[in-house]
Amino acid sequence: MHSKTSIIKKSNDTEMDKQKLIDNLNEDLAGELGAIVQYITYAAKATGPFRPQLSAFFLEEVADEQGHAQYLANKIVALGGEPTTTPRPVPEASSNREMLQKVLEAERRAVNDYSQRAKEADAFGDKGLAVQLEDMVRDESGHSEETERILRDWPL
């Protein structure tokens, strides 16, 4: 008798439950949807003499996050799940510096989450998903590094 939940067992005795993978990917999708809202909101809230550049920086990130969200939603459906439509809450920020710090925190979380998810995809036996998630780690690392560089000499 087969259960509705698939479990793939690797030779090193690590298991990844299909439903758990779907749930984790949905958490990642919520993060990407939240990032899209965060970037759009922060672009609108940017102020001061660097507003045009900062607003453009935030808006340029939306396309990458949208691409990640689309990939995750498609993968969730391919695995038999239902993609979430609820974004992760956007942290409030009252200054340009605070917005950049919140973005940096979100990007670092994404790097950690996708690194973990790539391991889970590997344990599940989905090499294509693992490779795509590693690519997303690279993207999010780049976003994180760029945000760190902006913050480095940001005026108080």
N, C-alpha and C positions, 0 to 999 in steps of 0.2 A: 504494500500500500504506500502511495506517495503522498506526502503532505503538500499543501499549497505553497509552502515556502521552500525554496531551493537552498541547499547548503552545499557548497563546494568544499571538499576537504583536500588540502594540499599535502604533499609528502612530509612536510615538517610539522604536521598536525595543527596548522593555523586554519581557522574557519572564518568564512565571511558569509553571513546570512544575507540572502538577496533582499529581504525586506529591510534589514538594517542598513544595507548599502543605499537603498532607495530613500529611506528616511534621512540618512546623512547627506545625500545629494540634494534632497529637498531643503535641508538646513542651509546648504551652500547656495542654493537657488534663492532662498529668502535673503541671504547676505548680498547677493548680486542685485536683486531687486531693490534692496535697501540702499546699496551703493549708488544706483542710478538716481534714486530720489535724493540721496545725500548730495551728490554732485550738482544736480539741477538746483536744489534749494540753496546750497552754498554759493553757487554762481550768482544767483539772484541777490544774496545777502552781502556779497563782497563790497567793501567800501574803500574810500581813500584814493590816493594818487596811483596805486597799483591795481585798482579795481579792474581795468580792462584786461590786464595780463592775468590776474588771478581768476577772473571769471572765465576767460578763455581756457586756462589750465584745467579748471574743474570740468568745463563742458567737453574738452577733448577726451576726457576719461570715459565719458558716457558710452561711446561706441564700443570700447573694449569690454566694459561691464555688460553691455547689452549682448554682445557676442557670446560672452561666457554664460549669461542667463539662458540664451537660446540653446546653446549646446547642452546645458544641464537639463533643461526642460525636455528636449528631444531624447536624451539618454534615459531620463526617468520614465518616459512613455515607452521607450524601447524595452526597458526592463519590466514593464507591466504596471508601473505606478502612475500616480496622478500628480502632476506638477503643482506645487503650491502657488498661490497667487497673492500671498501675504508677505510683504517685505519685512525684513528685520527693521526694528525702529531706528530712526535717524537720531543720533545724539544731538542735543541742543548745543549751539555754539554762539557766543555773542561777539566775537571779534575774528578778524582774519587769521590771526595766529592760532586761536582756539579751533577754528575750522580746519586749518592745516594739521593741527595736532590730532584732531578726531579722524581725519582722513588717514593719517599715518597709522593710527591704531587699527583702523579697519583694514588697511592694506596688509599690515603685519598679521592680523588675525587670518585673513584670506590665505596668506602664504602658509601659515601653520595648518589651517584646515585642509588646503589642497595637498599639502605634503602628506598628511595623514590619510586623506582620501585616496591618494595614489597607491599607498601601501595596501589599503583595503581593496582597491580594484585589482591589484596584483594577487592578493590572497583569494579573491573571488574568481580569478582566472581571466579577467577582461583586460588584456594587454593594451588594446586600443584606448580604453578609458584611462588606464594608468598613464599612458604616454600623453594623452590630451591634458590630463590633470597636471602633469609635470610642465607642460607648455604654459598652463595657466599660472603655475608657481612662478615661472620666468616672467610672465606679464606683470603679475602682482608685485614681484620683487622690483621690477623696473619702476612701477608706480611709487613704491615705497621709497626707493633711492632718490627719485626725483623730488618727492615731497620733503625728504630729509635735507636735500640740498637747498631747497627754497627756505626751509626753516632755519638753516644754519646761520644765516646773517640777517634774519628778519628783524626789523626794528621793533622795539618793545611797544 
